[in-house]
Amino acid sequence: MRLEVAMDALQFIYDMGQSQLFRVYHQAIEEQEPPFVFASFDTRPEADAWLMAQNPVPDRAAVLVAGEYFKVMDLPELGKGTRRLLSSPILKFYLQDMWEKAKAPVALFSTREEAETWLREQPEPPRQVAILIDGKPYLAAWHHRIQLRILYPLTPPEAAPT
């Protein structure tokens, strides 16, 4: 039964013309890129307005709101207006993993503004590299699907919020 479901899922990907996107998605997993996101917003009201305008709703898709991950949830069985953005811990787990795997920083900056300028000016943005800002570790990351360059603070697992 599980094998049949997996085969059906692959056939769906091919039938919908999404095989190239699936290859890119799988490669991103292999290369430990930041968790996949469907869209990014500066504020929660922007994200909520976008969500209410979606038809169909990208149910269970991840979106970034001010650098934080949320999952899109659509529960039509509960009636109208049941679309929600629920906080997702996936970024916390990813950053903990990157903390453990971080190599020597590729660049040092005094301020976040300097680091953001550097990241913005990279002709080929790094998928994920460690940098230091004022002596604190950050991950400079590239969400290629949505063309987003972003800085995430890296904290040791014991210091990470729960």
Secondary structure, 3 states (H helix, E strand, C coil): CHHHHHHHHHHHHHHCCCHHHHHHHHHHHHCCCCCCCCEEECCHHHHHHHHHHCCCCCCCCEEEECCEEEEEEECHHHCCCCEEEEECCHHHHHHHHHHHHCCCCCCEECCHHHHHHHHHHCCCCCCEEEEEECCEEEEEEEEHHHCEEEEEECCCHHHCCC
